[in-house]
Amino acid sequence: MKTATVRDIRNNFARVSAWIEHGESVEITKGGKAFARLVPANEGKPRKLVKVDYAKQLRKTWGSRVFSAAEVAAMRAAELEGEQG
């Protein structure tokens, strides 16, 4: 069983909720003493993590294209001009 403090729940809830989603019970402590326990609602299989292959998506979009510094500067200038106009 994992342990988390009230501060962990407040500041790092995404991490604590990931533990619960993966079937782990979490004991909550306050002032160094346990006062609550969070358990998964479904005792079934834990959710599967979805990993995104960002490099594959970039290759699909841009292929083997490499932009020069001048091209990047021109694209950025056009982007900024569109924000002002």
N, C-alpha and C positions, 0 to 999 in steps of 0.2 A: 504494500500500500504506500502510495506517495503521500508526502506531507507538504502543506502549503500554509503560509501565514495569511492573516487578513490583508496585509500589505501586498502579498503576492496576488491575491484575488483581485485587489483593486488595480494594481499596476501591470500585472502580467496575466490577465484573464485568458487571453488567447492560448497561452501555453498550458495553463491549468485545464481549460476546456478541451484541449487536444488530448490530454491524458485521459479525461473522462470519456471522450469519444472513442478512444482506443481500448475501452473496457477496464480502465484502471480506477480503483476507488481512491479518493483523496481525503485525507484527514485535515481539517482546518484547525489551526492553533491560534490562540489569542493570548498574549502575555505568557507564552511558553506552555500553555495548557491546552489540551485538545478540547474543543467544545462542539464540533460538528463534523459530519462526514458527508461528502458528496459521492454518490454512486451513479453509475450509468442507468438510464431509464430502461434500456433494453439490454438484457443479458446475452443477447445473440452475438453474432460476429461483429468485431470492430469495423468501423468504416475504413475503407481503403483510401490511402492517400493518393492523390492525383499529382503526378509530377509532370510539369510542363517543360518541354524541350524548347527553350527560347532560341537556341542556336538553329534548330531545325526550322522554326518559324521565320527567322531572319533569312535563312538560305532560300526558303520558299518564296519570300517576298522579293528579295534583292538578288538572289543567285550569287554569283561570285563577284558582284560589283563592288569596287572599292572607290570611294569618293576622295578626290584630292582636297587639300586644305582650301583651295580657292572655291571649289564647288560647295563645300560645307559653309564657307563664309557667305557665299551668294544665297544659299538656301536660308541661312539664319537671317540675313538682311531682309529677304523677302518676307519671312515669317514676322519679323518685327515691324515691317512696314504695314503688313496686314492688320496688326494689332492697333496701330496708331490711326489707321485710316478708317 
